[in-house]
Amino acid sequence: MRWVHDKCPECGEPPKGTLEVVQGLALLQPAEGGGFEYKGETEMLWASQKTVTCRGRDVLLCENGHEWQSIRAPD
Ligand SMILES: [Zn+2]
C-alpha cells in the first residue's frame, strides 16, 4: 500500500498504522431481581473491522500518536 502523504506532517515519521473501527458485542447476563447486567466481557467482531476514512482519505497514525489523513496512491 502507498499513500500520497506517507510521512507524519508533525514529526516526519512513517505511519505506524491506520486508524480502525471494530464493533464489539458487550455480553449480558441475567441480573438478580430481573433484567440484565453487563457480564464484564466484550466479544470483538473482527469481521466488522474497517479503516477510518474522512472524505475518502485514510486516517494514519505515527508512533508518536500524531494523526493525519491521506488518499491512497497507486502501487
Ligand atoms: Zn508524528
N, CA, C, O and the ligand as a Tripos MOL2 file, in Angstrom:
@<TRIPOS>MOLECULE
protein
  301   299    76     0     0
PROTEIN
NO_CHARGES

@<TRIPOS>ATOM
      1 N           0.8400   -1.1900    0.0000 N.3       1 MET1
      2 CA          0.0000    0.0000    0.0000 C.3       1 MET1
      3 C           0.8730    1.2370    0.0000 C.2       1 MET1
      4 O           1.9760    1.2560    0.5470 O.2       1 MET1
      5 N           0.3490    2.2480   -0.6220 N.am      2 ARG2
      6 CA          1.0370    3.5380   -0.6450 C.3       2 ARG2
      7 C           0.0300    4.6480   -0.3930 C.2       2 ARG2
      8 O          -1.1450    4.5410   -0.7450 O.2       2 ARG2
      9 N           0.5260    5.7280    0.2300 N.am      3 TRP3
     10 CA         -0.3040    6.9040    0.4470 C.3       3 TRP3
     11 C           0.4330    8.1050   -0.1300 C.2       3 TRP3
     12 O           1.6630    8.1350   -0.1670 O.2       3 TRP3
     13 N          -0.3310    9.0910   -0.5800 N.am      4 VAL4
     14 CA          0.2640   10.3120   -1.1180 C.3       4 VAL4
     15 C           1.1010   10.9960   -0.0330 C.2       4 VAL4
     16 O           2.2160   11.4430   -0.2980 O.2       4 VAL4
     17 N           0.5570   11.0770    1.2010 N.am      5 HIS5
     18 CA          1.2770   11.6780    2.3280 C.3       5 HIS5
     19 C           1.6740   10.5470    3.2790 C.2       5 HIS5
     20 O           0.9120   10.2070    4.1840 O.2       5 HIS5
     21 N           2.8660    9.9580    3.0810 N.am      6 ASP6
     22 CA          3.2680    8.7910    3.8690 C.3       6 ASP6
     23 C           4.2930    9.1330    4.9520 C.2       6 ASP6
     24 O           4.9970    8.2510    5.4440 O.2       6 ASP6
     25 N           4.3750   10.4120    5.3210 N.am      7 LYS7
     26 CA          5.1910   10.8620    6.4550 C.3       7 LYS7
     27 C           4.3130   11.7330    7.3370 C.2       7 LYS7
     28 O           3.4820   12.4980    6.8480 O.2       7 LYS7
     29 N           4.5130   11.6050    8.6620 N.am      8 CYS8
     30 CA          3.7420   12.4260    9.5910 C.3       8 CYS8
     31 C           4.0700   13.8990    9.3620 C.2       8 CYS8
     32 O           5.2440   14.2690    9.3530 O.2       8 CYS8
     33 N           3.0490   14.7550    9.1760 N.am      9 PRO9
     34 CA          3.3240   16.1820    8.9560 C.3       9 PRO9
     35 C           3.9070   16.8690   10.1910 C.2       9 PRO9
     36 O           4.4880   17.9470   10.0710 O.2       9 PRO9
     37 N           3.7660   16.2700   11.3710 N.am     10 GLU10
     38 CA          4.2810   16.9060   12.6000 C.3      10 GLU10
     39 C           5.7090   16.4900   12.9260 C.2      10 GLU10
     40 O           6.5140   17.3340   13.3190 O.2      10 GLU10
     41 N           6.0500   15.1920   12.7710 N.am     11 CYS11
     42 CA          7.3700   14.7260   13.2030 C.3      11 CYS11
     43 C           8.1520   13.9950   12.1020 C.2      11 CYS11
     44 O           9.3120   13.6410   12.3110 O.2      11 CYS11
     45 N           7.5480   13.7690   10.9540 N.am     12 GLY12
     46 CA          8.2730   13.1730    9.8370 C.3      12 GLY12
     47 C           8.3800   11.6590    9.8630 C.2      12 GLY12
     48 O           8.9690   11.0680    8.9580 O.2      12 GLY12
     49 N           7.8140   11.0140   10.8960 N.am     13 GLU13
     50 CA          7.8670    9.5510   10.9810 C.3      13 GLU13
     51 C           6.9190    8.9240    9.9600 C.2      13 GLU13
     52 O           5.9390    9.5440    9.5450 O.2      13 GLU13
     53 N           7.2220    7.6860    9.5610 N.am     14 PRO14
     54 CA          6.2890    6.9760    8.6750 C.3      14 PRO14
     55 C           5.0460    6.5460    9.4600 C.2      14 PRO14
     56 O           5.0580    6.5690   10.6900 O.2      14 PRO14
     57 N           3.9890    6.1600    8.7700 N.am     15 PRO15
     58 CA          2.7990    5.7050    9.5010 C.3      15 PRO15
     59 C           3.0850    4.4090   10.2550 C.2      15 PRO15
     60 O           3.6890    3.4820    9.7160 O.2      15 PRO15
     61 N           2.6360    4.3600   11.5250 N.am     16 LYS16
     62 CA          2.7080    3.1100   12.2900 C.3      16 LYS16
     63 C           1.5270    2.2250   11.9110 C.2      16 LYS16
     64 O           1.6330    0.9980   11.9340 O.2      16 LYS16
     65 N           0.3960    2.8490   11.5600 N.am     17 GLY17
     66 CA         -0.7860    2.0820   11.1890 C.3      17 GLY17
     67 C          -1.9130    2.9820   10.7600 C.2      17 GLY17
     68 O          -1.8060    4.2080   10.7740 O.2      17 GLY17
     69 N          -2.9950    2.3430   10.3800 N.am     18 THR18
     70 CA         -4.2150    3.0620   10.0360 C.3      18 THR18
     71 C          -5.1660    2.9870   11.2230 C.2      18 THR18
     72 O          -5.1910    1.9900   11.9450 O.2      18 THR18
     73 N          -5.9410    4.0370   11.4210 N.am     19 LEU19
     74 CA         -6.9520    4.0270   12.4740 C.3      19 LEU19
     75 C          -8.0980    3.1260   12.0090 C.2      19 LEU19
     76 O          -8.5820    3.2480   10.8830 O.2      19 LEU19
     77 N          -8.5230    2.2250   12.8900 N.am     20 GLU20
     78 CA         -9.5620    1.2490   12.5450 C.3      20 GLU20
     79 C         -10.7250    1.3490   13.5240 C.2      20 GLU20
     80 O         -10.5550    1.7820   14.6640 O.2      20 GLU20
     81 N         -11.8870    0.9530   13.0760 N.am     21 VAL21
     82 CA        -13.0270    0.7630   13.9820 C.3      21 VAL21
     83 C         -13.4570   -0.6880   13.9030 C.2      21 VAL21
     84 O         -13.4980   -1.2820   12.8260 O.2      21 VAL21
     85 N         -13.7760   -1.2500   15.0600 N.am     22 VAL22
     86 CA        -14.2400   -2.6320   15.1700 C.3      22 VAL22
     87 C         -15.4480   -2.6370   16.0980 C.2      22 VAL22
     88 O         -15.4100   -2.0340   17.1710 O.2      22 VAL22
     89 N         -16.5050   -3.3050   15.6960 N.am     23 GLN23
     90 CA        -17.6620   -3.4190   16.5780 C.3      23 GLN23
     91 C         -17.4110   -4.5060   17.6120 C.2      23 GLN23
     92 O         -16.6600   -5.4500   17.3670 O.2      23 GLN23
     93 N         -18.0490   -4.3610   18.7760 N.am     24 GLY24
     94 CA        -17.9200   -5.3580   19.8380 C.3      24 GLY24
     95 C         -19.2870   -5.7160   20.3900 C.2      24 GLY24
     96 O         -20.2080   -4.8980   20.3990 O.2      24 GLY24
     97 N         -19.4010   -6.9480   20.8480 N.am     25 LEU25
     98 CA        -20.6320   -7.4090   21.4680 C.3      25 LEU25
     99 C         -20.3910   -7.4680   22.9750 C.2      25 LEU25
    100 O         -19.7140   -8.3710   23.4670 O.2      25 LEU25
    101 N         -20.9510   -6.4990   23.7040 N.am     26 ALA26
    102 CA        -20.8080   -6.4640   25.1640 C.3      26 ALA26
    103 C         -21.7670   -7.5050   25.7400 C.2      26 ALA26
    104 O         -22.9860   -7.3610   25.6440 O.2      26 ALA26
    105 N         -21.2030   -8.5520   26.3360 N.am     27 LEU27
    106 CA        -22.0220   -9.6780   26.7800 C.3      27 LEU27
    107 C         -22.8620   -9.3130   27.9970 C.2      27 LEU27
    108 O         -22.4370   -8.5510   28.8650 O.2      27 LEU27
    109 N         -24.0600   -9.8760   28.0340 N.am     28 LEU28
    110 CA        -25.0180   -9.6370   29.1140 C.3      28 LEU28
    111 C         -25.2360  -10.9170   29.8960 C.2      28 LEU28
    112 O         -24.9990  -12.0190   29.4010 O.2      28 LEU28
    113 N         -25.6880  -10.7510   31.1140 N.am     29 GLN29
    114 CA        -26.1040  -11.9090   31.9100 C.3      29 GLN29
    115 C         -27.3470  -11.4950   32.6960 C.2      29 GLN29
    116 O         -27.5730  -10.3070   32.9300 O.2      29 GLN29
    117 N         -28.1510  -12.4790   33.1040 N.am     30 PRO30
    118 CA        -29.3350  -12.1400   33.8930 C.3      30 PRO30
    119 C         -28.9190  -11.4720   35.1970 C.2      30 PRO30
    120 O         -27.9560  -11.8890   35.8390 O.2      30 PRO30
    121 N         -29.6450  -10.4420   35.5790 N.am     31 ALA31
    122 CA        -29.3570   -9.7190   36.8230 C.3      31 ALA31
    123 C         -30.2610  -10.2400   37.9320 C.2      31 ALA31
    124 O         -31.3860  -10.6800   37.6940 O.2      31 ALA31
    125 N         -29.7310  -10.1750   39.1600 N.am     32 GLU32
    126 CA        -30.5860  -10.5270   40.3030 C.3      32 GLU32
    127 C         -31.7590   -9.5520   40.3260 C.2      32 GLU32
    128 O         -31.5720   -8.3450   40.1700 O.2      32 GLU32
    129 N         -32.9370  -10.0650   40.5150 N.am     33 GLY33
    130 CA        -34.1010   -9.1880   40.5460 C.3      33 GLY33
    131 C         -34.6770   -8.9130   39.1730 C.2      33 GLY33
    132 O         -35.5700   -8.0800   39.0170 O.2      33 GLY33
    133 N         -34.1570   -9.6230   38.1680 N.am     34 GLY34
    134 CA        -34.7110   -9.4860   36.8200 C.3      34 GLY34
    135 C         -33.9020   -8.5600   35.9510 C.2      34 GLY34
    136 O         -33.0650   -7.7940   36.4280 O.2      34 GLY34
    137 N         -34.1700   -8.6460   34.6730 N.am     35 GLY35
    138 CA        -33.4420   -7.8240   33.7120 C.3      35 GLY35
    139 C         -32.0490   -8.3760   33.4580 C.2      35 GLY35
    140 O         -31.7800   -9.5560   33.6830 O.2      35 GLY35
    141 N         -31.1820   -7.5140   32.9900 N.am     36 PHE36
    142 CA        -29.8380   -7.9370   32.5880 C.3      36 PHE36
    143 C         -28.7980   -6.9640   33.0960 C.2      36 PHE36
    144 O         -29.0910   -5.8100   33.4080 O.2      36 PHE36
    145 N         -27.5850   -7.4560   33.1710 N.am     37 GLU37
    146 CA        -26.4480   -6.5990   33.5200 C.3      37 GLU37
    147 C         -25.2660   -7.0240   32.6560 C.2      37 GLU37
    148 O         -25.2490   -8.1260   32.1080 O.2      37 GLU37
    149 N         -24.2890   -6.1460   32.5410 N.am     38 TYR38
    150 CA        -23.1090   -6.4970   31.7630 C.3      38 TYR38
    151 C         -22.2950   -7.5570   32.4790 C.2      38 TYR38
    152 O         -22.1160   -7.5210   33.6970 O.2      38 TYR38
    153 N         -21.8060   -8.5050   31.6840 N.am     39 LYS39
    154 CA        -21.0190   -9.6080   32.2130 C.3      39 LYS39
    155 C         -19.5660   -9.1890   32.4620 C.2      39 LYS39
    156 O         -18.8450   -9.8450   33.2140 O.2      39 LYS39
    157 N         -19.1470   -8.0950   31.8280 N.am     40 GLY40
    158 CA        -17.7790   -7.6190   32.0150 C.3      40 GLY40
    159 C         -16.8300   -8.1200   30.9500 C.2      40 GLY40
    160 O         -15.6160   -8.1600   31.1520 O.2      40 GLY40
    161 N         -17.3860   -8.5000   29.8150 N.am     41 GLU41
    162 CA        -16.5830   -9.0840   28.7440 C.3      41 GLU41
    163 C         -17.1940   -8.6420   27.4070 C.2      41 GLU41
    164 O         -18.4150   -8.5840   27.2660 O.2      41 GLU41
    165 N         -16.3430   -8.3370   26.4420 N.am     42 THR42
    166 CA        -16.8310   -7.9420   25.1230 C.3      42 THR42
    167 C         -16.1960   -8.8240   24.0570 C.2      42 THR42
    168 O         -14.9740   -8.9710   24.0040 O.2      42 THR42
    169 N         -17.0180   -9.3980   23.2260 N.am     43 GLU43
    170 CA        -16.5020  -10.1760   22.0830 C.3      43 GLU43
    171 C         -16.2680   -9.2290   20.9260 C.2      43 GLU43
    172 O         -17.1890   -8.5350   20.4940 O.2      43 GLU43
    173 N         -15.0410   -9.1910   20.4170 N.am     44 MET44
    174 CA        -14.7510   -8.3220   19.2770 C.3      44 MET44
    175 C         -15.2280   -8.9990   17.9970 C.2      44 MET44
    176 O         -14.9610  -10.1760   17.7570 O.2      44 MET44
    177 N         -15.9340   -8.2310   17.1900 N.am     45 LEU45
    178 CA        -16.4890   -8.7500   15.9300 C.3      45 LEU45
    179 C         -15.5210   -8.3450   14.8130 C.2      45 LEU45
    180 O         -15.7210   -7.3550   14.1090 O.2      45 LEU45
    181 N         -14.4620   -9.1570   14.6820 N.am     46 TRP46
    182 CA        -13.3520   -8.7710   13.8020 C.3      46 TRP46
    183 C         -13.7710   -8.6400   12.3460 C.2      46 TRP46
    184 O         -13.1250   -7.9170   11.5880 O.2      46 TRP46
    185 N         -14.8290   -9.3150   11.9380 N.am     47 ALA47
    186 CA        -15.2930   -9.1960   10.5510 C.3      47 ALA47
    187 C         -15.7910   -7.7940   10.2390 C.2      47 ALA47
    188 O         -15.9040   -7.4120    9.0740 O.2      47 ALA47
    189 N         -16.0930   -7.0110   11.3080 N.am     48 SER48
    190 CA        -16.6020   -5.6540   11.0800 C.3      48 SER48
    191 C         -15.4780   -4.6230   10.9780 C.2      48 SER48
    192 O         -15.7500   -3.4440   10.7550 O.2      48 SER48
    193 N         -14.2260   -5.0430   11.1360 N.am     49 GLN49
    194 CA        -13.1030   -4.0970   11.1580 C.3      49 GLN49
    195 C         -12.9930   -3.3170    9.8570 C.2      49 GLN49
    196 O         -12.9910   -3.8910    8.7690 O.2      49 GLN49
    197 N         -12.9010   -1.9830    9.9900 N.am     50 LYS50
    198 CA        -12.7890   -1.1060    8.8130 C.3      50 LYS50
    199 C         -11.8270    0.0450    9.1120 C.2      50 LYS50
    200 O         -11.7640    0.5380   10.2380 O.2      50 LYS50
    201 N         -11.0950    0.4570    8.1100 N.am     51 THR51
    202 CA        -10.2340    1.6290    8.2470 C.3      51 THR51
    203 C         -11.0990    2.8800    8.3180 C.2      51 THR51
    204 O         -12.0410    3.0490    7.5440 O.2      51 THR51
    205 N         -10.7590    3.7550    9.2670 N.am     52 VAL52
    206 CA        -11.4740    5.0210    9.3870 C.3      52 VAL52
    207 C         -11.0700    5.9220    8.2320 C.2      52 VAL52
    208 O          -9.8830    6.0950    7.9590 O.2      52 VAL52
    209 N         -12.0500    6.4910    7.5590 N.am     53 THR53
    210 CA        -11.7690    7.4330    6.4740 C.3      53 THR53
    211 C         -12.4800    8.7490    6.7620 C.2      53 THR53
    212 O         -13.4820    8.8020    7.4750 O.2      53 THR53
    213 N         -11.9300    9.7950    6.1870 N.am     54 CYS54
    214 CA        -12.5250   11.1200    6.3120 C.3      54 CYS54
    215 C         -12.5100   11.7290    4.9170 C.2      54 CYS54
    216 O         -11.4420   11.9820    4.3590 O.2      54 CYS54
    217 N         -13.6700   11.9610    4.3620 N.am     55 ARG55
    218 CA        -13.8050   12.4860    2.9900 C.3      55 ARG55
    219 C         -12.9420   11.6850    2.0070 C.2      55 ARG55
    220 O         -12.2550   12.2570    1.1600 O.2      55 ARG55
    221 N         -12.9870   10.3580    2.1330 N.am     56 GLY56
    222 CA        -12.3000    9.4840    1.1860 C.3      56 GLY56
    223 C         -10.8250    9.2710    1.4700 C.2      56 GLY56
    224 O         -10.1390    8.5670    0.7290 O.2      56 GLY56
    225 N         -10.3330    9.8860    2.5530 N.am     57 ARG57
    226 CA         -8.9080    9.7360    2.8950 C.3      57 ARG57
    227 C          -8.7530    8.8250    4.1040 C.2      57 ARG57
    228 O          -9.5260    8.9270    5.0570 O.2      57 ARG57
    229 N          -7.7630    7.9350    4.0760 N.am     58 ASP58
    230 CA         -7.4840    7.0730    5.2230 C.3      58 ASP58
    231 C          -6.8990    7.9050    6.3600 C.2      58 ASP58
    232 O          -6.1820    8.8760    6.1230 O.2      58 ASP58
    233 N          -7.2120    7.5170    7.6020 N.am     59 VAL59
    234 CA         -6.6270    8.1730    8.7710 C.3      59 VAL59
    235 C          -5.4240    7.3400    9.2240 C.2      59 VAL59
    236 O          -5.5580    6.1560    9.5320 O.2      59 VAL59
    237 N          -4.2530    7.9740    9.2600 N.am     60 LEU60
    238 CA         -2.9840    7.3220    9.6010 C.3      60 LEU60
    239 C          -2.4660    7.8760   10.9240 C.2      60 LEU60
    240 O          -2.7350    9.0240   11.2800 O.2      60 LEU60
    241 N          -1.7120    7.0360   11.6540 N.am     61 LEU61
    242 CA         -1.0660    7.4760   12.8920 C.3      61 LEU61
    243 C           0.3990    7.0880   12.8640 C.2      61 LEU61
    244 O           0.7550    6.0120   12.3820 O.2      61 LEU61
    245 N           1.2690    7.9860   13.3920 N.am     62 CYS62
    246 CA          2.6930    7.6650   13.5450 C.3      62 CYS62
    247 C           2.9170    7.0910   14.9370 C.2      62 CYS62
    248 O           1.9940    7.0370   15.7490 O.2      62 CYS62
    249 N           4.1550    6.6620   15.2120 N.am     63 GLU63
    250 CA          4.4340    6.0560   16.5210 C.3      63 GLU63
    251 C           4.3320    7.0520   17.6730 C.2      63 GLU63
    252 O           4.2720    6.6510   18.8350 O.2      63 GLU63
    253 N           4.3120    8.3440   17.3590 N.am     64 ASN64
    254 CA          4.1800    9.3550   18.4050 C.3      64 ASN64
    255 C           2.7190    9.7480   18.6430 C.2      64 ASN64
    256 O           2.4310   10.6580   19.4200 O.2      64 ASN64
    257 N           1.8130    9.0600   17.9730 N.am     65 GLY65
    258 CA          0.3890    9.3030   18.2180 C.3      65 GLY65
    259 C          -0.2100   10.4410   17.4150 C.2      65 GLY65
    260 O          -1.3760   10.7870   17.6050 O.2      65 GLY65
    261 N           0.5780   11.0310   16.5140 N.am     66 HIS66
    262 CA          0.0170   12.0880   15.6630 C.3      66 HIS66
    263 C          -0.8630   11.4460   14.5920 C.2      66 HIS66
    264 O          -0.6170   10.3250   14.1470 O.2      66 HIS66
    265 N          -1.8660   12.1680   14.2050 N.am     67 GLU67
    266 CA         -2.8540   11.6440   13.2670 C.3      67 GLU67
    267 C          -2.9350   12.5430   12.0460 C.2      67 GLU67
    268 O          -2.9420   13.7670   12.1770 O.2      67 GLU67
    269 N          -2.9940   11.9590   10.8750 N.am     68 TRP68
    270 CA         -3.1980   12.7450    9.6480 C.3      68 TRP68
    271 C          -3.9930   11.9040    8.6570 C.2      68 TRP68
    272 O          -4.2460   10.7190    8.8730 O.2      68 TRP68
    273 N          -4.3720   12.5510    7.5770 N.am     69 GLN69
    274 CA         -5.1870   11.8710    6.5940 C.3      69 GLN69
    275 C          -4.5090   11.9190    5.2320 C.2      69 GLN69
    276 O          -3.8350   12.8940    4.9000 O.2      69 GLN69
    277 N          -4.6880   10.8760    4.4570 N.am     70 SER70
    278 CA         -4.1210   10.8530    3.1070 C.3      70 SER70
    279 C          -4.9350    9.9350    2.2070 C.2      70 SER70
    280 O          -5.5040    8.9410    2.6570 O.2      70 SER70
    281 N          -4.9780   10.2840    0.9490 N.am     71 ILE71
    282 CA         -5.5620    9.3690   -0.0320 C.3      71 ILE71
    283 C          -4.4990    8.3290   -0.3790 C.2      71 ILE71
    284 O          -3.3000    8.5610   -0.2210 O.2      71 ILE71
    285 N          -4.9720    7.1790   -0.8550 N.am     72 ARG72
    286 CA         -4.0520    6.1330   -1.2970 C.3      72 ARG72
    287 C          -3.4430    6.5430   -2.6380 C.2      72 ARG72
    288 O          -4.0710    7.2230   -3.4490 O.2      72 ARG72
    289 N          -2.2240    6.1140   -2.8370 N.am     73 ALA73
    290 CA         -1.5310    6.3330   -4.1080 C.3      73 ALA73
    291 C          -1.4930    4.9930   -4.8330 C.2      73 ALA73
    292 O          -1.5340    3.9460   -4.1870 O.2      73 ALA73
    293 N          -1.4160    5.0050   -6.1590 N.am     74 PRO74
    294 CA         -1.3090    3.7140   -6.8650 C.3      74 PRO74
    295 C          -0.0290    2.9850   -6.4810 C.2      74 PRO74
    296 O           0.9960    3.6270   -6.2510 O.2      74 PRO74
    297 N          -0.0660    1.6590   -6.4080 N.am     75 ASP75
    298 CA          1.1250    0.8590   -6.0410 C.3      75 ASP75
    299 C           2.1880    0.9250   -7.1240 C.2      75 ASP75
    300 O           3.2480    0.3160   -6.9850 O.2      75 ASP75
    301 ZN          4.2220   12.1610   14.1430 Zn       76 ZN76
@<TRIPOS>BOND
     1     1     2 1
     2     2     3 1
     3     3     4 2
     4     3     5 am
     5     5     6 1
     6     6     7 1
     7     7     8 2
     8     7     9 am
     9     9    10 1
    10    10    11 1
    11    11    12 2
    12    11    13 am
    13    13    14 1
    14    14    15 1
    15    15    16 2
    16    15    17 am
    17    17    18 1
    18    18    19 1
    19    19    20 2
    20    19    21 am
    21    21    22 1
    22    22    23 1
    23    23    24 2
    24    23    25 am
    25    25    26 1
    26    26    27 1
    27    27    28 2
    28    27    29 am
    29    29    30 1
    30    30    31 1
    31    31    32 2
    32    31    33 am
    33    33    34 1
    34    34    35 1
    35    35    36 2
    36    35    37 am
    37    37    38 1
    38    38    39 1
    39    39    40 2
    40    39    41 am
    41    41    42 1
    42    42    43 1
    43    43    44 2
    44    43    45 am
    45    45    46 1
    46    46    47 1
    47    47    48 2
    48    47    49 am
    49    49    50 1
    50    50    51 1
    51    51    52 2
    52    51    53 am
    53    53    54 1
    54    54    55 1
    55    55    56 2
    56    55    57 am
    57    57    58 1
    58    58    59 1
    59    59    60 2
    60    59    61 am
    61    61    62 1
    62    62    63 1
    63    63    64 2
    64    63    65 am
    65    65    66 1
    66    66    67 1
    67    67    68 2
    68    67    69 am
    69    69    70 1
    70    70    71 1
    71    71    72 2
    72    71    73 am
    73    73    74 1
    74    74    75 1
    75    75    76 2
    76    75    77 am
    77    77    78 1
    78    78    79 1
    79    79    80 2
    80    79    81 am
    81    81    82 1
    82    82    83 1
    83    83    84 2
    84    83    85 am
    85    85    86 1
    86    86    87 1
    87    87    88 2
    88    87    89 am
    89    89    90 1
    90    90    91 1
    91    91    92 2
    92    91    93 am
    93    93    94 1
    94    94    95 1
    95    95    96 2
    96    95    97 am
    97    97    98 1
    98    98    99 1
    99    99   100 2
   100    99   101 am
   101   101   102 1
   102   102   103 1
   103   103   104 2
   104   103   105 am
   105   105   106 1
   106   106   107 1
   107   107   108 2
   108   107   109 am
   109   109   110 1
   110   110   111 1
   111   111   112 2
   112   111   113 am
   113   113   114 1
   114   114   115 1
   115   115   116 2
   116   115   117 am
   117   117   118 1
   118   118   119 1
   119   119   120 2
   120   119   121 am
   121   121   122 1
   122   122   123 1
   123   123   124 2
   124   123   125 am
   125   125   126 1
   126   126   127 1
   127   127   128 2
   128   127   129 am
   129   129   130 1
   130   130   131 1
   131   131   132 2
   132   131   133 am
   133   133   134 1
   134   134   135 1
   135   135   136 2
   136   135   137 am
   137   137   138 1
   138   138   139 1
   139   139   140 2
   140   139   141 am
   141   141   142 1
   142   142   143 1
   143   143   144 2
   144   143   145 am
   145   145   146 1
   146   146   147 1
   147   147   148 2
   148   147   149 am
   149   149   150 1
   150   150   151 1
   151   151   152 2
   152   151   153 am
   153   153   154 1
   154   154   155 1
   155   155   156 2
   156   155   157 am
   157   157   158 1
   158   158   159 1
   159   159   160 2
   160   159   161 am
   161   161   162 1
   162   162   163 1
   163   163   164 2
   164   163   165 am
   165   165   166 1
   166   166   167 1
   167   167   168 2
   168   167   169 am
   169   169   170 1
   170   170   171 1
   171   171   172 2
   172   171   173 am
   173   173   174 1
   174   174   175 1
   175   175   176 2
   176   175   177 am
   177   177   178 1
   178   178   179 1
   179   179   180 2
   180   179   181 am
   181   181   182 1
   182   182   183 1
   183   183   184 2
   184   183   185 am
   185   185   186 1
   186   186   187 1
   187   187   188 2
   188   187   189 am
   189   189   190 1
   190   190   191 1
   191   191   192 2
   192   191   193 am
   193   193   194 1
   194   194   195 1
   195   195   196 2
   196   195   197 am
   197   197   198 1
   198   198   199 1
   199   199   200 2
   200   199   201 am
   201   201   202 1
   202   202   203 1
   203   203   204 2
   204   203   205 am
   205   205   206 1
   206   206   207 1
   207   207   208 2
   208   207   209 am
   209   209   210 1
   210   210   211 1
   211   211   212 2
   212   211   213 am
   213   213   214 1
   214   214   215 1
   215   215   216 2
   216   215   217 am
   217   217   218 1
   218   218   219 1
   219   219   220 2
   220   219   221 am
   221   221   222 1
   222   222   223 1
   223   223   224 2
   224   223   225 am
   225   225   226 1
   226   226   227 1
   227   227   228 2
   228   227   229 am
   229   229   230 1
   230   230   231 1
   231   231   232 2
   232   231   233 am
   233   233   234 1
   234   234   235 1
   235   235   236 2
   236   235   237 am
   237   237   238 1
   238   238   239 1
   239   239   240 2
   240   239   241 am
   241   241   242 1
   242   242   243 1
   243   243   244 2
   244   243   245 am
   245   245   246 1
   246   246   247 1
   247   247   248 2
   248   247   249 am
   249   249   250 1
   250   250   251 1
   251   251   252 2
   252   251   253 am
   253   253   254 1
   254   254   255 1
   255   255   256 2
   256   255   257 am
   257   257   258 1
   258   258   259 1
   259   259   260 2
   260   259   261 am
   261   261   262 1
   262   262   263 1
   263   263   264 2
   264   263   265 am
   265   265   266 1
   266   266   267 1
   267   267   268 2
   268   267   269 am
   269   269   270 1
   270   270   271 1
   271   271   272 2
   272   271   273 am
   273   273   274 1
   274   274   275 1
   275   275   276 2
   276   275   277 am
   277   277   278 1
   278   278   279 1
   279   279   280 2
   280   279   281 am
   281   281   282 1
   282   282   283 1
   283   283   284 2
   284   283   285 am
   285   285   286 1
   286   286   287 1
   287   287   288 2
   288   287   289 am
   289   289   290 1
   290   290   291 1
   291   291   292 2
   292   291   293 am
   293   293   294 1
   294   294   295 1
   295   295   296 2
   296   295   297 am
   297   297   298 1
   298   298   299 1
   299   299   300 2
@<TRIPOS>SUBSTRUCTURE
     1 MET1         2 RESIDUE 1 A MET
     2 ARG2         6 RESIDUE 1 A ARG
     3 TRP3        10 RESIDUE 1 A TRP
     4 VAL4        14 RESIDUE 1 A VAL
     5 HIS5        18 RESIDUE 1 A HIS
     6 ASP6        22 RESIDUE 1 A ASP
     7 LYS7        26 RESIDUE 1 A LYS
     8 CYS8        30 RESIDUE 1 A CYS
     9 PRO9        34 RESIDUE 1 A PRO
    10 GLU10       38 RESIDUE 1 A GLU
    11 CYS11       42 RESIDUE 1 A CYS
    12 GLY12       46 RESIDUE 1 A GLY
    13 GLU13       50 RESIDUE 1 A GLU
    14 PRO14       54 RESIDUE 1 A PRO
    15 PRO15       58 RESIDUE 1 A PRO
    16 LYS16       62 RESIDUE 1 A LYS
    17 GLY17       66 RESIDUE 1 A GLY
    18 THR18       70 RESIDUE 1 A THR
    19 LEU19       74 RESIDUE 1 A LEU
    20 GLU20       78 RESIDUE 1 A GLU
    21 VAL21       82 RESIDUE 1 A VAL
    22 VAL22       86 RESIDUE 1 A VAL
    23 GLN23       90 RESIDUE 1 A GLN
    24 GLY24       94 RESIDUE 1 A GLY
    25 LEU25       98 RESIDUE 1 A LEU
    26 ALA26      102 RESIDUE 1 A ALA
    27 LEU27      106 RESIDUE 1 A LEU
    28 LEU28      110 RESIDUE 1 A LEU
    29 GLN29      114 RESIDUE 1 A GLN
    30 PRO30      118 RESIDUE 1 A PRO
    31 ALA31      122 RESIDUE 1 A ALA
    32 GLU32      126 RESIDUE 1 A GLU
    33 GLY33      130 RESIDUE 1 A GLY
    34 GLY34      134 RESIDUE 1 A GLY
    35 GLY35      138 RESIDUE 1 A GLY
    36 PHE36      142 RESIDUE 1 A PHE
    37 GLU37      146 RESIDUE 1 A GLU
    38 TYR38      150 RESIDUE 1 A TYR
    39 LYS39      154 RESIDUE 1 A LYS
    40 GLY40      158 RESIDUE 1 A GLY
    41 GLU41      162 RESIDUE 1 A GLU
    42 THR42      166 RESIDUE 1 A THR
    43 GLU43      170 RESIDUE 1 A GLU
    44 MET44      174 RESIDUE 1 A MET
    45 LEU45      178 RESIDUE 1 A LEU
    46 TRP46      182 RESIDUE 1 A TRP
    47 ALA47      186 RESIDUE 1 A ALA
    48 SER48      190 RESIDUE 1 A SER
    49 GLN49      194 RESIDUE 1 A GLN
    50 LYS50      198 RESIDUE 1 A LYS
    51 THR51      202 RESIDUE 1 A THR
    52 VAL52      206 RESIDUE 1 A VAL
    53 THR53      210 RESIDUE 1 A THR
    54 CYS54      214 RESIDUE 1 A CYS
    55 ARG55      218 RESIDUE 1 A ARG
    56 GLY56      222 RESIDUE 1 A GLY
    57 ARG57      226 RESIDUE 1 A ARG
    58 ASP58      230 RESIDUE 1 A ASP
    59 VAL59      234 RESIDUE 1 A VAL
    60 LEU60      238 RESIDUE 1 A LEU
    61 LEU61      242 RESIDUE 1 A LEU
    62 CYS62      246 RESIDUE 1 A CYS
    63 GLU63      250 RESIDUE 1 A GLU
    64 ASN64      254 RESIDUE 1 A ASN
    65 GLY65      258 RESIDUE 1 A GLY
    66 HIS66      262 RESIDUE 1 A HIS
    67 GLU67      266 RESIDUE 1 A GLU
    68 TRP68      270 RESIDUE 1 A TRP
    69 GLN69      274 RESIDUE 1 A GLN
    70 SER70      278 RESIDUE 1 A SER
    71 ILE71      282 RESIDUE 1 A ILE
    72 ARG72      286 RESIDUE 1 A ARG
    73 ALA73      290 RESIDUE 1 A ALA
    74 PRO74      294 RESIDUE 1 A PRO
    75 ASP75      298 RESIDUE 1 A ASP
    76 ZN76       301 GROUP 0 **** ****
